[in-house]
Amino acid sequence: MSIIKIILICIIIYSAAYILGRGLFPALKDKGTGLSLAGGLMVIFASFYVVTLPAVFLQDDENGMNVVMWVYSVLISICLIVSIVLTIMRIVRRKDKIFVAKPMLDTKETIYLALFMGIVLFQLFKAAFYAYADGDDAYYIAVAQALGSGQNSLYVHDPYTGEARGLMTRYALAPFSAWVAYFARLFSVNAATVAHIGMPLSLIPITYVIYNAVGEKLFPDNRTKKYMFLCLIAVFVMFSHYSYNSAEVFLLTRSRQGKEALANIIVPMLFFEILDISGEEEWKISNENLIMIILTCISSALTSVFGNVLVLIMLFFNFVYSFVRKAKWKERIKAAVPAVVNLFVLFLYAIK
Amino acid sequence: MVLDVLNKGFNAVTSSFSEFQGSGLIFILFLISIIFIAFGKREKNIKDMFVKYPVYVLIVFFAPIWYVYIYYFSDYEILYRILWLLPIGVTVCYVLIEVIYKLPEKFRTVGFVAAILLLVISGEYTYSNEYFSLAENEYHIPQIVVDICDETEVEGREIRIAVPDELLSYVRQYTNAIWLPYGRETLMGLGSGDSLLRSLLSEPVIDTRAVVEELRHYETPYLIVRDDTKFTESLADYDYVYVTSYDNYDMYMDNDTYYGIDDIDYR
């Protein structure tokens, strides 16, 4: 029964992410096949952070997580309804199509795509059926377990012992485990199952969706090259244990931890956004790009406090790069604006 | 003082970099790829994102500002995460594809296979990691932990249990109803993680009286130990009775504790 619920959780994450990405960011689907999924996931992450952060600091021991469950569910439902309405309106006005027909794959493309899919399926199989013992799970999954099984106070109980010990700011400011707990509580599934099976099955493919979008940017007119590139990336990921700390090792071993989402979803997504902006003749940030970058910045805060620092490093590059590309001042300001989010979170960390 | 900051910081940053690059083969490939793009590509934005951007990240990583942070906070274990910003995989694979497409068409498949072999040789297979094992259940937690927790769990209240180090990290991943007298911080020797109980349980021959006192001090009615554990006296002398065994572990329970239920399963 748990496994059926886990499959349901994966379907819900994919569906919600796709609907949100397609509805709120219509240009994403033209930038990369399936990129709507990644864009939608940023909405899912960011809205959870916006809901959870006040709940963490309000410290309502009676209702904390309950309030998060309700408010987040309502917020996501509203976003989904708006997305569906916007998509339908665009289709009715013939500005969008339900399915966009693409040229058939030739034999080479089919072979490389099949090879790539095979490697990814193998990775998902390993994630679902093989356990990876990681010490940090003792903290992150224990938090998810506590919140998922009815505890309402957020980040005040020691996850190792169970005792109350005051707000643990560093973790409370990056409540990714609470997001895992949300699904555990919503579907009455053990948080360990959601974390160890549900999360990798939901998040690993989204990393490849972003790589696919990067591939489309690098090889815009050659699908064979793109599929070959994806095959090589998938092999690279699988043989990335050159270091215990490589981002790709985190992808295959620790997809239940916020750090993994930071390394393999947030950072590649922001990299893609900067690459996308840099590809234009005139360097400028469209409103859709700006909103997506802001959402990615908020999402980074959900995954890890240090994620704020990483994102700021990337944003600073983008800002300086806007000078190199002789962008207008308005665009430079747009490049700097998203940093406010992460600076605010780091400010909270410093004063708490 | 300044020299001390520089010395400590530089050592920490370089050792962090060295740990991250592993054997260094992937980094050599990455470096070659950057040079290839710098001199072999014309697209400005590709050059900027795959040459200037990685150089910028490396400058940030080695920037002396971290030295001060390391000196004052002694926390450099997370510095490697800055290197996550390097697009290593994308850069290397992009250049490999470009090189493959410089070959005549009939050799491209061979080139592709060679590229895969190069990645395989340069890296290390993640699934060969010793920490991977076939999952024993849907929780991806050792079954013995699940069995112990199911045995000790009492509906409607928390029960504290003491377990051997190798099981400690898993208990609260499985259930929030079981509490522990000390956590992983103790195993790692961090901050407030000192525990007399853990020190006593780590002795080759455990002082029964002292352990029982500590267990009762922490209101810990269950004790799980390896079956070859030696005690100075029998636990039964202190009213800790044997309940059952799981594989190589024995479970004892404090007869003096009120559990809130009357049907504890003595075996």
Contacts between the chains, C-beta under 8 A, distances in Angstrom:
chain1	res1	chain2	res2	distance
A	2	B	138	5.3
A	3	B	138	6.5
A	126	B	127	6.0
A	126	B	132	7.8
A	129	B	134	6.8
A	129	B	135	5.7
A	130	B	127	7.4
A	130	B	132	5.3
A	130	B	133	6.7
A	130	B	134	6.0
A	130	B	135	6.0
A	131	B	132	7.4
A	131	B	133	5.7
A	131	B	134	7.4
A	131	B	135	4.2
A	131	B	136	7.2
A	131	B	140	3.8
A	131	B	141	7.5
A	132	B	129	7.5
A	132	B	131	5.5
A	132	B	132	5.5
A	132	B	140	7.7
A	133	B	131	4.5
A	133	B	133	7.5
A	133	B	169	7.9
A	134	B	131	7.0
A	135	B	169	5.8
A	135	B	184	6.5
A	135	B	188	7.9
A	137	B	169	6.8
A	137	B	173	5.9
A	138	B	168	7.4
A	138	B	169	3.8
A	138	B	170	7.5
A	138	B	172	7.1
A	138	B	173	6.7
A	138	B	183	7.3
A	138	B	184	4.5
A	139	B	184	7.0
A	141	B	173	4.3
A	142	B	172	3.9
A	142	B	173	5.6
A	142	B	176	7.7
A	145	B	172	6.3
A	145	B	173	6.0
A	145	B	174	7.2
A	145	B	175	6.8
A	145	B	176	5.1
A	146	B	172	7.7
A	146	B	176	4.4
A	149	B	175	7.4
A	149	B	176	4.7
A	149	B	177	7.7
A	150	B	176	7.5
A	151	B	176	6.3
A	158	B	183	6.5
A	159	B	172	6.1
A	159	B	183	7.6
A	160	B	172	6.6
A	160	B	180	6.2
A	160	B	182	7.4
A	160	B	183	2.1
A	160	B	184	5.4
A	160	B	185	6.5
A	161	B	179	5.9
A	161	B	180	5.0
A	161	B	181	6.9
A	161	B	182	6.6
A	161	B	183	5.0
A	162	B	158	6.2
A	162	B	160	7.8
A	162	B	172	6.9
A	162	B	176	7.1
A	162	B	178	7.8
A	162	B	179	3.6
A	162	B	180	6.9
A	163	B	179	7.3
A	190	B	138	7.6
A	190	B	139	5.9
A	190	B	174	7.3
A	191	B	173	8.0
A	192	B	139	4.0
A	192	B	140	6.6
A	192	B	141	5.8
A	192	B	173	5.0
A	192	B	174	5.8
A	193	B	138	4.9
A	193	B	139	5.6
A	193	B	140	7.8
A	196	B	135	7.6
A	196	B	139	6.7
A	196	B	140	3.7
A	197	B	138	6.9
A	197	B	140	7.2
A	211	B	90	7.2
A	214	B	90	5.8
A	218	B	46	7.4
A	218	B	90	8.0
A	218	B	94	5.5
A	219	B	97	7.3
A	225	B	97	5.4
A	225	B	101	6.7
A	228	B	97	5.6
A	228	B	100	7.1
A	228	B	112	5.9
A	229	B	93	5.5
A	229	B	94	6.6
A	229	B	97	5.1
A	231	B	112	7.7
A	231	B	116	7.5
A	232	B	93	4.0
A	232	B	96	5.8
A	232	B	97	7.0
A	232	B	115	5.9
A	232	B	116	6.8
A	232	B	119	6.5
A	233	B	89	5.6
A	233	B	90	7.1
A	233	B	93	5.1
A	235	B	116	5.3
A	235	B	119	5.1
A	235	B	120	6.9
A	236	B	89	4.5
A	236	B	92	6.8
A	236	B	93	6.0
A	236	B	119	5.2
A	236	B	123	7.0
A	237	B	89	6.8
A	237	B	126	7.8
A	238	B	125	6.8
A	238	B	126	5.9
A	238	B	127	7.4
A	239	B	119	5.6
A	239	B	120	5.4
A	239	B	122	7.5
A	239	B	123	3.2
A	239	B	124	6.3
A	239	B	125	5.7
A	239	B	126	7.0
A	240	B	26	7.8
A	240	B	89	7.4
A	240	B	123	5.7
A	240	B	124	7.9
A	240	B	126	6.1
A	241	B	123	6.6
A	241	B	124	4.0
A	241	B	125	6.4
A	241	B	126	4.3
A	241	B	128	7.3
A	241	B	129	6.2
A	242	B	21	7.4
A	242	B	22	3.7
A	242	B	23	5.8
A	242	B	25	6.9
A	242	B	26	4.9
A	242	B	122	7.2
A	242	B	123	5.0
A	242	B	124	5.4
A	243	B	19	6.6
A	243	B	20	5.0
A	243	B	21	6.5
A	243	B	22	4.2
A	244	B	19	7.6
A	245	B	19	6.6
A	245	B	20	5.4
A	245	B	80	4.7
A	245	B	81	7.9
A	245	B	83	7.9
A	246	B	20	7.2
A	246	B	22	7.9
A	246	B	88	7.9
A	247	B	84	4.6
A	248	B	89	6.5
A	248	B	126	7.5
A	249	B	126	5.8
A	252	B	126	5.0
A	252	B	127	7.6
A	253	B	126	6.9
A	253	B	129	7.2
A	253	B	131	7.6
A	253	B	132	7.8
A	259	B	81	7.6
A	262	B	81	7.7
A	262	B	84	7.5
A	263	B	81	7.3
A	263	B	84	4.5
A	267	B	84	5.7
A	267	B	85	6.1
A	271	B	49	7.6
A	271	B	85	8.0
A	271	B	87	6.0
A	271	B	90	7.9
A	274	B	49	6.9
A	274	B	53	7.9
A	275	B	45	7.0
A	275	B	49	5.1
A	278	B	45	3.9
A	278	B	48	5.9
A	278	B	49	5.9
A	279	B	45	5.0
A	304	B	81	8.0
A	306	B	78	5.3
A	306	B	81	5.7
A	309	B	82	7.9
A	310	B	81	6.4
A	310	B	82	6.8
A	310	B	84	6.8
A	310	B	85	6.1
A	313	B	57	7.2
A	313	B	60	5.5
A	313	B	82	6.9
A	313	B	85	6.2
A	314	B	85	6.3
A	317	B	53	6.1
A	317	B	56	5.4
A	317	B	57	7.9
A	321	B	48	6.7
A	321	B	52	7.8
A	324	B	48	7.4
